[in-house]
Amino acid sequence: MALKKTPISIIILLKVIVIGILAASVYTQTDDTSIIDEFKSNDYSELLAPVDNLIEHGTYAKSSDIHHPYVGRLPGYMFPYVIFRAFFSQKSAVFLLLLFQFLLALSSGYALYLLLRESVKASIPLSYLGIIIYTFFNYSIAWELRTYPESIALSCFIIGTFYLLKSLTNQNKKLLLLSGFFFAWMFFLRGFLLLYFLPISVILFMPLLRSKNLKLISIRFLLFFIPILVMETSWISRNYYNTGEFIPLQDNLSYSFSEESLTEEYPFNSPYKPTVLILRELIAEWGGDNVHFYPNSEMGYFLSNDNLKIENHFPDYIFNDSFTSKDILEINERCKASFKSNLSLTERIKHETQLWETISEKSNLFKTSHGSMLFISSFNKFKNLVFRNVTSDWPGKSFSESSLIYKIYKLLILSCYFTPLLLSVISLIFFLFKPKRLNTVTIFLFMCLSILCLTFMFLINVSEFKYFMTGWVSSLIISISFLQITLGKVQLPEDIS
């Protein structure tokens, strides 16, 4: 397929200009003399600081304990930062990482265009519509400006999907291997995206229903899964060598709490310590918001230093004669006490233990007095995942404090976010009545979208819009495919055997 280079070049140029303007807005909102720090995320100490220590001290460890090997997060974000850091200073390496994220995002935009043209068979205008929305009105642009792994993870999803679908149509083994690499990297960037390997396996297995060629399917599975097997084996081996434990993911997934763990090394001041993690369990009973830095979230009530009002953070329906606002106040009092850093170790252990016991008691009380709230909980989690705080006070300040141009841009982002979601719902109803018009791309993306939503509705306690990043891209591609079918020529299912 011959691709007209001029429109793509214009889109790339405009993207550079938009990123430049948004980056400038970051500069103007800080009085910090060290501007590069404004581009570091709050998770820098866990994502990239271990790489700094690896280069400087020879150990992949956090700055707070440079001699203790770090296994608290998956290491996907260390690449390519570790290469930049090996030759340059920290500031230069961070800048190069941001530049890499930006260039990879441009590449993913180009891959999206090719995916729409070659796999979806969309028209040129619809394909350009898709890439323009993704390039300029995508809420994930903010992640390209800071050290967040979400930007690269999203790019990996798009590029991996493009290579996966292309490899299945032309039987190209190298493309399948490349697809496996990008999906494996995506998983190591954001561990919950491992769930996509289920629909991928289904797509790889589908040709067996037609051809009965078990050897071909086995080769496809092997080629695709080689990258993640190599990466995971390396990570497990490294963890076992340094800790003597089998750690396939990360070591902070357990909610275990014991007197033996309450030592000076216990993370008393962390918003992710075991007592706060079990507090997540309680809030998740009704599907509340566990993101503490979001306005009016339930977790924000407990972790804020301000004197907040319960009615602004908690829905009325969670209270009854047994579980009342006094129970929330008691947990809040215990929680505040556990974060007092001026206390002695003995006092902090006492408050931490009391907090754990109080949360456990109130959780049992809530479950007993309310029974199952599965429907309400799953609905609220879905709402938090898809609808909550989409623009995240970005770009610029909050909507009410932004200038007119930023308000318009925010509204355009919201419009381009919700329109594909609405079209995806309409297309689902359409395809239920006309299943023969489904193609392989749409089937795959509907599976990805479904498993993502179901996982966060029923299995994961923290739901926020950034976890829906790949879901939105899936809905964008589905909506373009639907528009192509309804407005253009109807496409028959592709033969991927």
Secondary structure, 3 states (H helix, E strand, C coil): CCCCHHHHHHHHHHHHHHHHHHHHHHHHCCCCCCHHHHHCCCCHHHHCHHHHHHHHHCCCCCHHHCCCCCCCCCCCCHHHHHHHHHHCCHHHHHHHHHHHHHHHHHHHHHHHHHHHHHHCCCCHHHHHHHHHHHHHCCCCHHHHCCCCCHHHHHHHHHHHHHHHHHHHHHCCHHHHHHHHHHHHHHHHHCHHHHHHHHHHHHHHHCCHHHHCCHHHHHHHHHHHHHHHHHHHHHHHHHHHHHHCCCCCCCCCCCCCCCHHHCCCCCCCCCCCCHHHHHHHHHHHCCCCCCCCCCCCCHHHHHHCCCCCCHHHCCCHHHCCCCCCHHHHHHHHHHHHHHCCCCCCHHHHHHHHHHHHHHHHHHHHHHHHHHCCCHHHHHHHHHHHHHCCCCCCCCCCCCHHHCCHHHHHHHHHHHHHHHHHHHHHHHHHHHHHHCHHHCCHHHHHHHHHHHHHHHHHHHCCCCCCHHHHHHHHHHHHHHHHHHHHHHHCCCCCCCCCC
